[in-house]
Amino acid sequence: MARINDNYPKLPVSYLFSEIARRVEAYKQSTPNADIIRLGIGDVTRPLVPSVVKALHDAVDEQAVAATFRGYGPEQGYDFLRNIVIENDFIPRGIKLEADEIFIGDGAKSDIGNFGDILSVNSTVALTDPVYPVYVDTNVMAGRGGDSVDGRWSSIEYLPCTAKNNFVPELPTSSAEIIYLCYPNNPTGTTLTRERLKTWVDYARSSEALILFDAAYEAFITEDDIPHSIYEIEGAKEVAVEFRSFSKTAGFTGLRCGYTVVPKSLQCKTLSGEKVSLNRLWNRRQTTKFNGTAYVVQRAAEAVYSPQGRKEVRDNIAYYLQNAEIIRSGLQRLGLNVYGGISAPYIWLQTPDGISSWNFFDRLLTECNVVGTPGVGFGPSGEGFLRLSAFGDQERVREAMQRIENWKI
Ligand code: MLT
């Protein structure tokens, strides 16, 4: 009989957001008339902007005619998209990249999860806590987690981000070889200044660590002095991979498109100490396991960068940031401790009276019919917190806040 990957049974039965969906569904079954407002998973609610919709239609029409039909595309993405990404997302910030350092994919989640394929299963991992669960779960799947002890994986170094340290993690104390950073942060909605990010890049350079930098929420940055890309920091191209996504920027959660930057100057070692280009390995991995993002989707992503597309997308981001402000100010009026939500679409709130995350989640669901995400689901330092997403419809967000403000917590 074939053997399974023995790391999988070590994981909790379901992925965090599947577990939440299951609990909400169970509640709906038992209370069919409940008018549930979902501020849990960070899924967008605004439709695709007109420029994107037009690009999709046009691309479908091209696919309908033999003369313009396209079959398999380049696994790394079409040059029209790779080039426009560089021109818009990097050159204005003084970052030089070449097209073959950009890999178009179907979203940041898959690329972040898959990137571990080209790294040693014996590498040590450090990550901020709380954290996007994909970083943890995919390392456990690969065998880099060790054993689960009291909500922590024994082989992973957790870098607590709490109110005490203003959600700014300390540098690792172990000799971590792979470090995950996500800024603006999911789930806390907090940011890292240029100066602080520089300490991470400097640390990685001196300790030869690799930073996997998740910049999926970059478009939500409203404050000065918050880097949009890790490559704004000198030397980052030697130590960091950056993941970007059109999901939250342009409402592509259903369409699926993102990209990963793997600079050619980035190297890691073999067991015998020989240096190897990660760009070459990632290219090898993608050409073998991935057949490219759909042509029509890449044309849609290209349209995000047209002058009109940029304006339309910016308006949607402003709308979600307005939601974040409605949530933030409403919770603050209740006297709750609230973080994030200024340069990010997530609000991280401390539960009152030390109520546990799951208990607060359950009460919010059953007493207000509002869905959040329990902080502890993102890691042990998330206990006593709950995350609210600002991606809802604005009227529904106002309604949710009204319910919470009238609630006898
Ligand atoms: C979240 O809610 O944390 C995100 O939507 C998850 C994701 O982007 O996969």
Residues whose N, C-alpha, C, O or C-beta is under 5 A from the ligand:
A	BS01	MLT	G40 I41 G42 D43 K109 N186
